[in-house]
Amino acid sequence: MVLAGSVVLSGCWLDDDDDPATTSVRVLHASSDAPAVNVRVNGDVVVSGADYKQAAVLTPGAGLADIAVDGLLPGGATATVISADGVSLRADTNYDVIAVGKVGDETIEPLILTDDGARDDANSARLRVAHLSPDAQTAAGGPVDVYVTASGDPLPAEATFSFSFKESVGPLELPASDDYQIRVTPAGSSTVVYDSGQIGLPAGSDLLVGAVDNTGANGDASPISLVVLNGSEVAEIFDAGQDAGVRVVHASSDAPNVDVFVGETGPAALSDIPFGSVSPFAFLDGYAALPAGDTRVRVAAAGTGLGGGQVVIDETLPLANGQGYSVLAVGQLANIEALVAEDTVRSIATQASLRIVHASTAAGNVDIYLVPGTQNGIGNSAPALSDVPFKAVTDYLPIAEGTYNVYIAPTGTGTPAITAEGVELNAGGVYTVVARDADPANADPALQALGLILFDDFVGQPQ
């Protein structure tokens, strides 16, 4: 289970009348291609920067409310993507306001669920379940069947329930246990498209479980993941067979080609990786799938094996199910080390998502400039990022779609050490740029000067 987190409220909204009665409104971002959002109630921003699969709980006064959701766009602009006016909020009812659908096809909308909180057994596990995944609806060609069983039980002849996108069921009260399993199939089929593995439902819990679009690494494992809401806290359960995703980036200019070994024994998992390359694949979500848990990864000179005395990196990585990782070999051979970056593969319809990794030992601290493709040189432009040190990994920066020139200059000089012009960034794309050293003796002229390693959506998947 992965914690997706909650968001901080910008303020507390209360109605303006003399009625002190309040209610509970939980807001959940469940639109997989939408940017982070602000939530407004009666014109006031009450939640700032809520990202996909994050939630917040508000305690407004009972009465009528206008609720709006504004997407955060590159450059600081916003665009209203959901507007629900005159929503009636009762003091004796709890509400879930969920952003569902997609921005890219203009289907995003609010889904409002109500709950009176009633339960028969204070020691049961109480849950409501909502279908929030348009991808699952498309993949299944309609509704899905959901099976809630003891862990390891055969798939029953009858589903626990069936539902379609934007439908919900419950509340269900189940005996508390650490031995449940949730499986999902297309309606009428025995083909399991999601399997939670063994999970627990604790005594006294009151949960909202949402099936959302799967935006984790190795996303072909299932069209969905489950988000489990307990108040404002959100945990995510990926398919048990999704695994973590790991790729290796050779960014050590004077190191030979390398092999990568996973675990304690066995042959190389990845072989003969040259400087400047990404393995197994450079395209987005092009990972080697590895089980979650602490995993030993070793890098050795190609062909020398684990016993050849040339293991140059030996790291134990705590891998999480559904998370992607880029493991970069950085530094010169005498001081080579692993730089581990956590990746995202989520496409956001309103922006290009650009990440920059500084892996050049020769460049020192740098300023990074991103200027329009029509501009020749840095000119009077301010850097997009300043004084970036070696081994820095930026966040994914929201960039407007367009063509850009990228200049990387030693801090304060304004003189590019690395230049990449005519770089196309498309809305919905996810891009990674690694600044690397030169290898003057390399047979590939492109690697003989300081430059960039480009991957993710810079690289198309083979057809």
Secondary structure as UniProt FT lines:
FT   STRAND          2..3
FT   STRAND          24..29
FT   TURN            32..33
FT   STRAND          37..41
FT   TURN            42..43
FT   STRAND          44..50
FT   TURN            52..53
FT   STRAND          55..58
FT   STRAND          63..72
FT   HELIX           74..76
FT   STRAND          78..89
FT   TURN            91..92
FT   STRAND          94..100
FT   TURN            103..106
FT   STRAND          109..115
FT   TURN            122..123
FT   STRAND          125..131
FT   HELIX           134..140
FT   STRAND          144..150
FT   TURN            151..152
FT   STRAND          161..163
FT   TURN            165..166
FT   STRAND          168..174
FT   STRAND          177..186
FT   TURN            187..188
FT   STRAND          194..201
FT   TURN            203..204
FT   STRAND          206..213
FT   HELIX           219..221
FT   STRAND          224..230
FT   TURN            231..232
FT   STRAND          233..237
FT   TURN            240..241
FT   STRAND          244..250
FT   TURN            253..254
FT   STRAND          258..262
FT   STRAND          270..273
FT   TURN            275..276
FT   STRAND          278..279
FT   TURN            284..285
FT   STRAND          288..290
FT   STRAND          293..301
FT   TURN            302..303
FT   TURN            306..307
FT   STRAND          311..319
FT   TURN            321..322
FT   STRAND          324..330
FT   HELIX           333..335
FT   STRAND          337..343
FT   TURN            349..350
FT   STRAND          352..358
FT   TURN            361..363
FT   STRAND          366..372
FT   TURN            373..374
FT   TURN            379..380
FT   STRAND          385..388
FT   TURN            390..391
FT   STRAND          397..399
FT   STRAND          402..410
FT   TURN            411..413
FT   STRAND          418..425
FT   TURN            427..428
FT   STRAND          430..436
FT   TURN            440..441
FT   HELIX           445..447
FT   STRAND          451..456
FT   TURN            457..458
//
